[in-house]
């Protein structure tokens, strides 16, 4: 089997998988739910760290600042945007995949009708 035939076989397998609307919908729903949970968890961490009044100590701020990315000390408060950004990026990727699957399925259905 040549490389071109193997790629065509993989493409056919992916097309069959994408035609199984129930499986694709379930997988995307699970992924979307998980990413929304991640966004909510990042927002909760941002709010919870913002509400803590840390004592003015170089050791405290130094250890917290380097434990999470995108963390800033503002007065006696700490803003941590890392987990929220991770959740938003995950959400964007899942939505992009969902749009690609939707466009692929619309393209397949349009070819069948014509």
N, C-alpha and C positions, 0 to 999 in steps of 0.2 A: 504494500500500500504506500503510495507516494505521500509526500507532505501535503500536497494540495488536496488529496482525497481525505486525509485525516482531518484537515481543517474543515472541509465540507461536512464530514461526519460529525465533528464537534458542533458546528453551526446548526446542523439539523437537530442534534440532541438538545441544544439550547432553545431552539425554536419550539420544539415539542414541550419542553419544560415550561416555557413562557406561555404557551397556549393553555396550560392547566391553570386557569384563572383562580381557582380556589386556593391552590398551593401558593401561588405568587401573592395573592391578596393576604393570606394568613401570614406569610413571611414578612411582608412589608408592614402589616399591622403590628406585629411583634417588634420589629425594628423601630418603627415610629414610636410605639409606646415606651420602649426602652430609652430612646434618645430624649423624649419629653421628660422622662424620669431623671435623666442625667442633667438636663437643663434646670429642672426644678431643684435638684440637689445642689447644683452650682449656685443658684440664686439663694438657696437657704444658707449655704456656707458663707456667701458674701454678706448676707444680713447678720448671721450669727457672729462672725468675726468683727463686723462693724459695731455691734452692740456691746462688745466686751471692752471695758476700759482697762487697758494694760498699764502697769506701772512704768514709769520712765526709767528704763534700764537698758543699757546697750546690749547686754546679753539676751534679754527677752526679745527685743526688736530684731537683733541680728539673727537669732535662731529661727524666728518666724519668717522673716524676710526671705531667707534662703530655703525654706521648706516647701514653698509653693511658687510656681512662676507667676508673673504678673501680680506681684504683691507690693503695695506701697504703704508706708506709714504716714498717716495724716493726723498730726497732733498726737493724741493718746489713742488713736484708733488705727486699725489695720484694715485695708481694703485688699481682698484677694479675689481677683477676677479669673484665675487659671481654670478652676473647675467649671465655671460658667462658660468660658470660652470653649473648653473641650466639648461640653454638651451642645453648644450652638454649632460647632463644626460637625459633630456627629449628626445632628439634625439636618444640616445642610447636605451632607453626603447622602443620607437616607432619602431626602426629598429629591435630590438629583437622580438617584437610582430609580425612584418611583416614577419620575418624569420620563426617564429613558425607557422603562418598561412600558409605560402608558403609550408613548410614541411608537414603540416597536409593535405593540398589540394593535394600535390603530392603523399602522401601516400594513400589517398582515391582514386585518379585516377589510381594509380598503382594496387590497389586491384580490381578495376572494370574491368580493361583490362585483368588481369590474369584469 
